[in-house]
Amino acid sequence: MSSSESSKDRFAPLTFEQMYGVEEPEPDGRPLELEIDSLVPFPNQPFNPYNEEEMAKMVESIQENGVISPIIVRPKADGETYEIISGHNRVEACRRAGICQIPSFIREVDDDTAVILMVDSNLRQRDELSDIEKARAYEMKLEAIKHQGERRDLTCGQVGHKLYGQKARDAIAEEVGDSPRQVQRYIRLNRLIPALQSAVKDKKLAFNPAVEISYLNPADQAVVQEVMSREETAPSLSQAQKLKKMASDGTIDDKKIVEVLTVQKPMYETITFRFNTVEEYFPEGTTGRQMQEIIMGLLRDYQERWHKEREQKQAREQER
């Protein structure tokens, strides 16, 4: 497949329903051509712009095929400019390609609905998101849904977010395919200081330890970050859990943080099963090594089935 064909497939048009998961509310015909200079970014939107490679592919696609999927905007109060709800990367690609106008759908929506549309469109269209992007997006959407629930004059029926008593976090979890607890764990990352959020984004601090560290106050988190930088290390899950417990007990201080983080970690982490907890699941006379081989085989089967179910789920979502 040529690079141009690849780019065309990558940026194939998406329907409103594919982007937002619901039918288009009150379609108003063809998109309007808006001047690029009249568009302003969505404030505090949590998603990173495309990297240079992705942006170069989008620029190439737009130069060859035009903007296939119109962006979504809403009018600003000044009556002259428009706020981008969905399409920041397409706008930037047009600028780089020297294109002055872009096809746009204009939507008259309130702040909360705009946040929900902005988050949903990015969650559906982007292949990869960092943990920090998910954390910020989930929290923004959570606050918007909760705010809508407090406003009795809004039902938000046009984008399918009536909760009918369902907790907002549960609603988000159902839509994104994570458990409510996992959604909450992502949101915890927003309680990290910026330096530790950067460490998570750069994969210098793993997700699970980061969640535990988020329960420390900012001053203690700063000590953790300082030790990580100085020692070129990162807390393991067990170390992070220990720090969280000390913070909860009120026994944490700078010295103890350093002691916990500078203890040499074992080269390998092991999982141990007591023989009498698993022997009932095997034929009599099965050796420990045989049990291990059987368990590893089952885990490989589980992993393969999990990946297959995930691919099937993604395929169903694309067909909606």
C-alpha positions, 0 to 999 in steps of 0.5 A: 500500500502506498503512503498516500493510500495509507494516509487516506485510510488513516484519515477516512471520514467519520460520521457524527455517530462514529465520533460521538456514539449517537445519532447526529442531533438536528443535522443542518445540512452541509458544513460551512467553510470557516476561516482558519484564523477565526478558530480558537482552541478549546480551553484546557483540552486534555489531549496532546497534539499529534507528534510530528510523524502523525501530523506529517501524515495528516498534512499529506492526506489533506493536501491530496484529498482535502479535509474529509471529516469536517470539524465541530465548532461552537460560536464564541460570544464575540460573534466573530470567532469559533471554539474548536470542539473536535478537530484541533489536529485537522486545523493545525494540519491545514495551517501547515498545508497553507489552507485558509478554510476548513469545513465545519459543523457549527453547534450551539451547545453549552459549556458542559455539553461542549466538554462531553462532545470534545472528550468523546470525540477524542476518545473514539478517534484516537488510537493511543492515549497516555494515562495522563490524557485519560486521567484529565479527560475522564475528570473533565467529563465527570465534572461536566456530567455531574454539573448537568445533573445539578441543572434541572433545565438540561436533559442532554438528550441530544448526546445521550447523557441522561443518567436517571440516577446512575452515578456519573463515574459508572456512566463513564466506565460503561462508555469507555469499557473500564470498570468504575474503580479503574476510572477513579484510579485514572482520575487519581493521577490528576492529584499528582504534582506536575513533575510526577505527571510528566514521569507517568507520561514519559513512562518513568513512573508506572501507573499502579505506583503512581496511583498510590503516590497520588495519596501523598500531599504535594510536599511529600510527592516533591520529595519522591520526585527528587529522589527519583531524579537523583537516584534514577529510580522509580518506586515499585508498587510495594514501595508506593503502597508503603508510602501511602500507608505511612501518609495515612498513619501520619508517620511519613517524613522526608527521611522515611521517604528516602529510606523507602525509595533507596532500599534495593529492590529484588532483581525479580518479583515472584508470585508464590502459590502454596501447594495445598491451595492449588493441588485440588485442581490437578490429578493426583500425582501431578508434580509442581513443575507440571502444575506450573506448565499447566498454569502458564498454558492457561494464562497464555490461552487467557491472554489470547482470548482477552486480545480476541475479545478486545478486537471484536469489541473494537470492531463492533464499536466501529460498525456502530 
